Amino acid sequence: MIIGIDGRIIFKRGVGRYIENLVKNLLEVDKTNQYIVYLDRRSTLKEYMDQKNCRFKRLNTDSALFYEQLLLPAQAAEDKVDVLHGTDNKLPYIYPFYRGKKVVTIHDTMFIRPLAKAIAKPTLKQRAVDAYNKFSIPMSGRAADHIITVSDYSKADIIKNVHAKPEKITVIKEAVDKKYRVIKDEKKLNAVRAKFSVTKPFVLMSAASDTRKNTIRSLEAFNMFNHMTEFKYQLVITSIGKAEMATTNIAEKIRELNLEKYVIITEYVAEEDMILLYNAAFLFLFPSMWEGFGLQVLEAFSCGLPVVTSNNTSLAEVAGDGAQLIDPYSVEDIVHGLSEVEKSAAKRDALVEKGFKQVEKFSWKDTAQETLKIYEKVKAAGNKK
């Protein structure tokens, strides 16, 4: 069997980590089938997976639409791919180009939201991407022979919003790479603090241009929490670049609350620095209003970091009893969650231990094996026709 995988955003944050770990682990568990990982002109390979049954092919475009709907299906047809896996919510649905079996991973249904509720100041490009997703993700779900998603919550959402039958959807959960681990080397931890100008114990959080990350409420909650703790802490916000910041009200909120001395925006950091930040932090705050999975929660667990996260969407499902759960729509409840963890060393220790146990329930090897079963299932169904 020849399996084609859309690797256009491999190694990037979020879905890119899913693609990276899926490909790595498929190549570990499957030495029989042939894999072709497709890239676009701008895809960056941080490492090359050197396996005899895997090839990488770069397609000459940096347009998502042309890549997904023209070049990818045409190349997959030329390569005689048996099963084509769209890993980033979409796959080719223009039938003349590719007639093999199709699997798509739909991570969530955030495409249903009005853009105005997702981005405070959307750019023209963000408007175009939003319009494309609103049309293409449901079309991809209908065109797929099978849909993979990453949580029970997302499966229910897909049934409702993509109108897919439950038997067409399989939940295969994500996991965390083993590189996310406890690091006790104080020299390395002090170095990462110095690199990002951290001078106090700090709360770590991940942001984005998307308002669902709840950054504005988090700043309001941190401001109250910091007053309560006599300005003992800093807030370190990662994973948002300058261009994304310009589409948000984050900078204005920081100035409004006079938090310039206490909030550090790192922009995007290298993965090795992210692992060190998890280890150096006092706690991890992840009060997202909507997540298809919430991989950062497991990353924090693996690094021995207490977690405060939301009690909604997939996050309670992923966190289990390993985190302090809060209502993300309530600033007061976010403050309460931070305070509950901050005031008790015993509470923090208990959360860390529960986090270690929770993360053991997730495995990229299992993810790969279950995904391979889907490839085999749709290929076998095609053979019976």
ABEGO torsion letter per residue (X at the ends): XBBBBBAAABGBBEAAAAAAAAAAAAAAABAABBBBBBBBAABBBABBBBBAABBBBBBBBABAAAAAAAAAAAAAAAAGBABBBBABGBBBABAAABABBBBBBBABAAAABBAAAABABBBAAAAAAAAAAAAAAAAAAAABABBBBABAAAAAAAAAAAGBBAAABBBBBBBBBAABBBBABAAAAAAAAAAAGBABBBBBBBBBABAAAGAAAAAAAAAAAAAAAGGABBBBBBGBBAAAAAABAAAAAAAAAGAAAABBBAEBBBAAAAAAAAAABABBBBABABBAAGAAAAAAAAAGBBBBBBABEAAAAAAEAABBBBBAABAAAAAAAAAAAAABAAAAAAAAAAAAAAAAABBAAAAAAAAAAAAAAAAAAAAAX
